[in-house]
Amino acid sequence: MSADGNRLCAMSFVTELSERMPQRVHAPGTPEYEAGAHVFHGQGTPDAVVRPTSAAEVAEAVRSAVAAGVPITVVAGGHGSDPATGGLVIDLSGLAAIELADGGLVHIGPGAQWGDVAATLAPHGLGVTSGDTRDVGVGGLALGGGIGWLVRMHGLTVDILREVEFVTASGDVLTLDAEHHPDLFWAVRGGGGNFGIATRFTFQASPVDGLVGGHVMFDQSDQRAVLGAWRDVMRHGPDELNSTLLVMPQLMPEMPAGPQLLVALQGSEEELRRLLEPLLSLPSVTDVALGPVEYPDLLEDGPPDKPPFEMVGGNGFVPDLSDAALDAFMATLDHALPTMLLLRGLGGAFSRVATDATAVAQRDGEVLFAVNRLVPDGAGPEAFASAHDGVEAAMAFTNGRYSNFTPEFGDDIVTEIYPATTLERLRAIKREVDPDDVFRPSHHITP
């Protein structure tokens, strides 16, 4: 069909859907369209944006798009996927309710953001382990895994997921849990948006009172000693101790280069300082700020839309943070491009989950490692090619990527996220619930 023919078909579809769903379908030029078409990576150009307010409306939009052969892109409440080029965007920002139920269960719409969840639950002394930033959307993070400030105490976000309201490619609205559609419930806990659209999550919240935390800053005089001391502290620390170690380049004068420890403990400040003593006693310490914190205060503001650089690198779960691994990670910092290094402590409750309990299988991970080179806008292909130098040697100490930290896409990337047996099971479920491959998120699992 010609481009003009495709355009006419799209216009016809938008008109018919608008009649079925008045007030919900938005065409180019409207504020709702611009908001729904915009994601972290830029502005999309879909034929229309539909903003449903119920699972039934999501199902109607899916059935209509499938019948018309129109591609679907789903956008929840956060960063979103790649910008849509044509087709229908289903914008879930209208599904953002946060409702606390009996027994600490909390119902959350996929269009909510985790900062709003934390703020809503804080007066009740509760929290749901999630990402590190306030503006991350509930839907995308929850379907991809979710490594948060309570990961060593309560595991991943998917580990405390109890129920999902879910719309399939056929437009059916299902309730997924351990007893109802258990295979599909398994798949959505780490398998991303490949199987349908989650319209409501039910999580088990946990008490988050008695938290202490803050940061410890170091200069660049002995970064390797900082990494080694952090490794030992986390290996011997209790599950209540959670932390991330960042090694930052010089980005601006008010942000000095060097290691930065971000830490939280459910306990006392005295206990936290005792646990961190091997780090606090290092001569490279430049600043210590530790004390009582509220769970919402642990979440930071996210990065600005489209920062003036592109991050190129890799990430992975590290089963053994050996001295050799630390040396390889340190070696990635020796590069002409500004380089960020991240080590996130795992273990604890994260590792007490069976490898086949969810689609996130790397439960032997001691840490999550990530390295990113910051390639400035306008850089040539040589800069992008050089950004990969040294990354492969570091990745040799990992045994699989974490999807939520992986901006690269393609079949080869999917095989790095999921072990072969996990991927085979995910594809079998995909063939059952979405044989025509209606849902194609960034980390696309083919039927």
Secondary structure as GFF3:
##gff-version 3
##sequence-region A 1 447
A	DSSP	alpha_helix	3	20	.	.	.	ID=ss1
A	DSSP	beta_strand	25	26	.	.	.	ID=ss2
A	DSSP	alpha_helix	31	37	.	.	.	ID=ss3
A	DSSP	beta_strand	38	39	.	.	.	ID=ss4
A	DSSP	beta_strand	42	43	.	.	.	ID=ss5
A	DSSP	beta_strand	48	50	.	.	.	ID=ss6
A	DSSP	alpha_helix	55	68	.	.	.	ID=ss7
A	DSSP	beta_strand	72	75	.	.	.	ID=ss8
A	DSSP	beta_strand	88	91	.	.	.	ID=ss9
A	DSSP	three_ten_helix	92	94	.	.	.	ID=ss10
A	DSSP	beta_strand	98	100	.	.	.	ID=ss11
A	DSSP	three_ten_helix	102	104	.	.	.	ID=ss12
A	DSSP	beta_strand	105	108	.	.	.	ID=ss13
A	DSSP	alpha_helix	114	121	.	.	.	ID=ss14
A	DSSP	three_ten_helix	122	124	.	.	.	ID=ss15
A	DSSP	beta_strand	126	127	.	.	.	ID=ss16
A	DSSP	alpha_helix	138	144	.	.	.	ID=ss17
A	DSSP	alpha_helix	151	154	.	.	.	ID=ss18
A	DSSP	three_ten_helix	157	160	.	.	.	ID=ss19
A	DSSP	beta_strand	161	167	.	.	.	ID=ss20
A	DSSP	beta_strand	173	176	.	.	.	ID=ss21
A	DSSP	alpha_helix	182	188	.	.	.	ID=ss22
A	DSSP	beta_strand	197	204	.	.	.	ID=ss23
A	DSSP	beta_strand	206	207	.	.	.	ID=ss24
A	DSSP	beta_strand	211	218	.	.	.	ID=ss25
A	DSSP	alpha_helix	223	236	.	.	.	ID=ss26
A	DSSP	beta_strand	241	248	.	.	.	ID=ss27
A	DSSP	beta_strand	258	266	.	.	.	ID=ss28
A	DSSP	alpha_helix	269	275	.	.	.	ID=ss29
A	DSSP	alpha_helix	277	280	.	.	.	ID=ss30
A	DSSP	beta_strand	285	292	.	.	.	ID=ss31
A	DSSP	alpha_helix	295	298	.	.	.	ID=ss32
A	DSSP	beta_strand	309	318	.	.	.	ID=ss33
A	DSSP	alpha_helix	323	331	.	.	.	ID=ss34
A	DSSP	beta_strand	339	345	.	.	.	ID=ss35
A	DSSP	three_ten_helix	348	352	.	.	.	ID=ss36
A	DSSP	beta_strand	367	376	.	.	.	ID=ss37
A	DSSP	alpha_helix	381	386	.	.	.	ID=ss38
A	DSSP	alpha_helix	391	395	.	.	.	ID=ss39
A	DSSP	three_ten_helix	403	405	.	.	.	ID=ss40
A	DSSP	alpha_helix	411	417	.	.	.	ID=ss41
A	DSSP	alpha_helix	420	433	.	.	.	ID=ss42
###
